[in-house]
């Protein structure tokens, strides 16, 4: 499904939290033979560590918190995949894992945009849509992932934790 992206040596998968960045990055890595790099490797929001990861070749980096960085100042040679998912589905996923209560929710996401309140997913999509992208990119609909062999049907994901992509 994503074999055609193998020509890009550094791929960043970004978008709102709960939009499918992790599973999409794993799918792209599997199809391209690139190494999957989880956002935890750069503590989710450490821009310096994130840029260090992007010095490697043949990587697919899951980086939802780095959307603004990818729009404002992407490292050269980076291909960006933006995950698009219906806002109501994102919000339902946030509620399911108790995003706001357990994981700090919106604070970290909104801080990059100089905001203290609002819907981070809507803010991210509005920012992406309002700015020209200086690197090649692909917008990927979450629903398009259903045909990939690594896809797990929704009824089997009801008890998934926030980092889980497989049963």
Buried (B, 14 or more C-beta within 10 A) or exposed (E): BBEEBBEBBBBBBBBBBBBBBBBBBBBBBBBBEBEBBBBEBBEBBBBEEBBEBBEEEBBBBBBBBBBBBBBEEBBEEBBBBBBBBEEEBBBEBBEBBEBEEEBEBBEBBBEBBEBEEEBBBEBBBEBBEEEEEBBEBBEBEBEEBEEBEBBBEEEEBEEBEBEEBEE
